[in-house]
Amino acid sequence: MTPKLKIVIIGGSGLIGTKLGKILREEGHEVIPASRASGINVLTGEGLAEAMTGTQVVIDVSNSPSFEDQAVMEFFETSTRNLLAAAAAAGSGHHVAVSVVGTDRLQASGYFRAKLVQENMIKAAGIPYTIIRATQFFEFVGSIAQGATDGQTVRLSSALMQPILADDVAAAVADISVGAPLNGTLDLAGPEPIRMDELVRRYLRAHHDAREVITADETGYFGTPVDDHSLTPGANPRLGPSRFDDWLNRSTQPGLAISPSDSEKESTT
């Protein structure tokens, strides 16, 4: 029987954080969803020490409010430094961070350079840890399309991706977080590889969106060069069960449409 734990979720009001908190509470754990809205700010340290008192597990699913190179680096350096210091002072025994598959292969991107700094700070902190690198969420495909749109044309790479449902990410993170620390990195992905241009074609078709997807490999991933290995998991990943087309069918049913503004961004601190 799993012991009941006190768990702090940084970014606890975001897409994954909200789902994660619900799962862990249903399992009987004490969950503190840490965000600015709850008076806890990992950038300034406000409320952090109090929230961390007696905490066994810290889960960081926060994200930078800005993706500009300097801003995103400052966010992850500052928030991770403050969080690790508070976790060490509280005697936390498991630090879990959700990162991104391909972080070490996409260092032309300022965002991924910042995520790698975050990962390396966690590894060097001396706190037992697990880093979970997830692939892109199904719920993020609309933003991929929007970022590549010019008029009625969407120009995208044909590089392979292996996206995953946000619910499957939350379930896996919950399971891993209450287990023994890996002191290593685990890749988490959906069950099937799909080429980026085809992924967006399916998404637009399901939403009766008239934009045309043009294959343009030089566009990369938000401008960062990619190939078939950049955004897909390495050896022995943990796979979520949900398929993209099944999610599309559910999410496009009347009354079940997903709002990009609500679903595609993780909460900051």
N, C-alpha and C positions, 0 to 999 in steps of 0.2 A: 504494500500500500504506500503510495507517494505521500510523504509528509507535507503538511500544509505550510506554505511559505509566504513571506512578505516579499512582494515583487514590485519594483518601481519601473514604470514604462515611460521612457523619455520620448516625447512625441505621442503621448497617449491619446490625444484627441484626433489623430489623423486616420487615414484609411486603414492601415494595418494595425495601428495602435488601438483603435476602437474595437476592431474584431478580436484582437489578441486579448484585450482586457476582459471582454465578455466570456471568452473560452476559459480563461484562467479563473475568473470568479465562479463560473459554473463548476469548476473542479474543486472549489472550496478555498482557494488561495486569497490572501489579502492583497489587493491590487491598488497601487497608487498611480493614477494617470498624471504624469508630470507634464505641464505645459504652462505657457505664460498665463493662460486663462485661469489656471488653478493656483497662480501665485508662485510658480516654480520656474526659474529662468536659468538655464545652464550657461548662458553667456555672461550674466552678471553674478551668478551664484546665489541669487535671491531665493530663499526657501529651500535650497538644495540640501543643506546639512540636516534640517529638520525632517525632510521627506525621507532621507536615507537612513535615519536612525533605525537600527534593528533589521535592516534589509538584507535578505539572503541572496537575491537575484536582481540584477539591473539589466533591463533590455532597452537598447538604444535604437529606435526606429525614426529618429528625428531627421529633418532635412533642412538644408539652407533655404532661406527665403529668396536668395538671389543666386543666380548661376554665373554671375560675372566672376572672372578668374580670381581676383584678389579677395572679393567678398566671400566666395565659397571656401577658399582656403582659410580665411580668418574664422569663419563660422566653425569649421570642423576642428581646427587647432584649438580654439578657445573652449568650445563646448566639451570636447573630449578631455582636455586637460582638467577642466573643473570637475567633470563627472568622475574621472578616474581618481582624483584627489578625494572627493567626497565618498566614493565607494571604498577606497582604502581606509579612510578614517572610520567608516561604519563597519568595517570587517566583512564586507560582502564577499561571498564565496564563488560567484559566477557572474561574469560580465559578458553579456550577449549583444552583439551588434549586427544589424542587417546592412550588408553592403551590396555590391552589384557584380554579377558574373562578368568577367572580362576587365575588371578594374586594373589589373596589372598589365593588360594588353592594350589599353586605350589611353596611354599616357600623353598623347597629343592633346587631350582634352583637359582643361583646367579643373573641371568637375571631378574627373577620375584621378587626377593628381592629388586633389584634396582628399578623396576617399581612401587612397593608398596611404597618405599620411595618417589618417584616422586609424586605419588598420594597424600600421606599424607602431603607433603610440600605444594601442591596446596590447599588442604583443610584448612590448617592452616594459609594461607597467608592473608586472609581477603579480597581477590578480588572475586567478584561473578564468579562462575566457573561451568563448566560441564565436567565431566570425561566420556568419551565414551569408554567402553571396547568392542573391536571387537574380533570376533573369527578369526581363521586363514584364510588367503585369498586363493581362488582357485589357484591363481598364485604362491603360496608358496608350493604347493603339490610336485612339482619336487624336491625342496630342502629337504622336508621330506623324499622322496625316496632316494635321494643321501646320506643323513646323516645316513641312516640305511642300506646302501649297503655294502656287502662284496662279492666281485667277482660278480657272477650272482645271488646272493641271497639277498633279502631285508627282514630283520627281523623287524616286527612291532607289536605293541600292537593292540588289538581289541577294545580298548576304543572308546567310541562315541566321535565324533566331530560334529560341525555344521558350516562348512566353508561358507565363503561369497565371492562374487565377489568384486574385488577392486572398480569397478565403482559404485556398490551399497553402499560401505563404503563412498566413496567421496560424493555421492548424499546425504546420511543421515547426514554426518558431515556438509556439506554446509547448509542444512536445519536447523539443530540444532544450528549452530553457529550464525545465524542471528536472532534467537529467544531469548526469555528470558532465562537467566541462570537457570539451574536446582538446582544449589548448591547441587548436588548429582551425583550419578553414574548411567549410563544407559548401559545395555548390548545390543550389536548389533550382529546379527547372520544371517546366511543364512536360507532358508525356510525348510531345511530337515536335520535331524541327519543322519550321515553316520559313520560306524566304520572305524577307521584309516587304518587298513589293507585292507579293501575293497575299500576305497577311492583311495589308491595308486594302487591297482590292476586295477581299472577302468582307471586310468591315464596312466599306463604303456601299457595297452591293446590298448587304443586309439592312443598311439604314436608308436605302433608296437615294443615295447621294450620287449626283451626276458627275462628280469630279472624275477625271481620267488619270489613272496611275501610269506613269512612264518610267520604264526601267532606266536608271542612270547611276551606274555603280560609282562614278566619281563623286557623287554627293555624300557618300559615307553615312554615318549615323550622327545627325545634327552637326554635320560638317567634319566629323572625325573619321579618318580612313578606317574601313573595316573589311574583313574577309570572312570566310565561312567559320573561322575559329574564334573570332573576336567576341561574339555575343552568345555563344553556345557553351554549355558546361563542359568541364573536364571529365576525367575518368571517375566513375562511380558516383554520379550525382544522386541526390535524393529527388524523386520525381513526384509531382502532384498528380492526382488522378484525372483532373478535369480537362476536357478537350475544348479547343477554341471554338469550333463550330457549334458545339452544344451550348456553350456560354452565349454565343451570338444569338442562337435561336431563342434562348430564354430572355436575354436582355432586350430584344427587339419586340417582344410581345407587348401589346397595349397595357399601359399602366406599370410596366416594369423597365422602362427606358432608363438608362444611366446618364446622369448629368456629368459631363466632363469636369465642370467646376467643382463638383462635390467629390468626385471619385479619383481623380488622376494625380492629386498632389498629397504627399505626406505632410503632416503637421510639422511646424518648426517647434522650438522649445516654448 
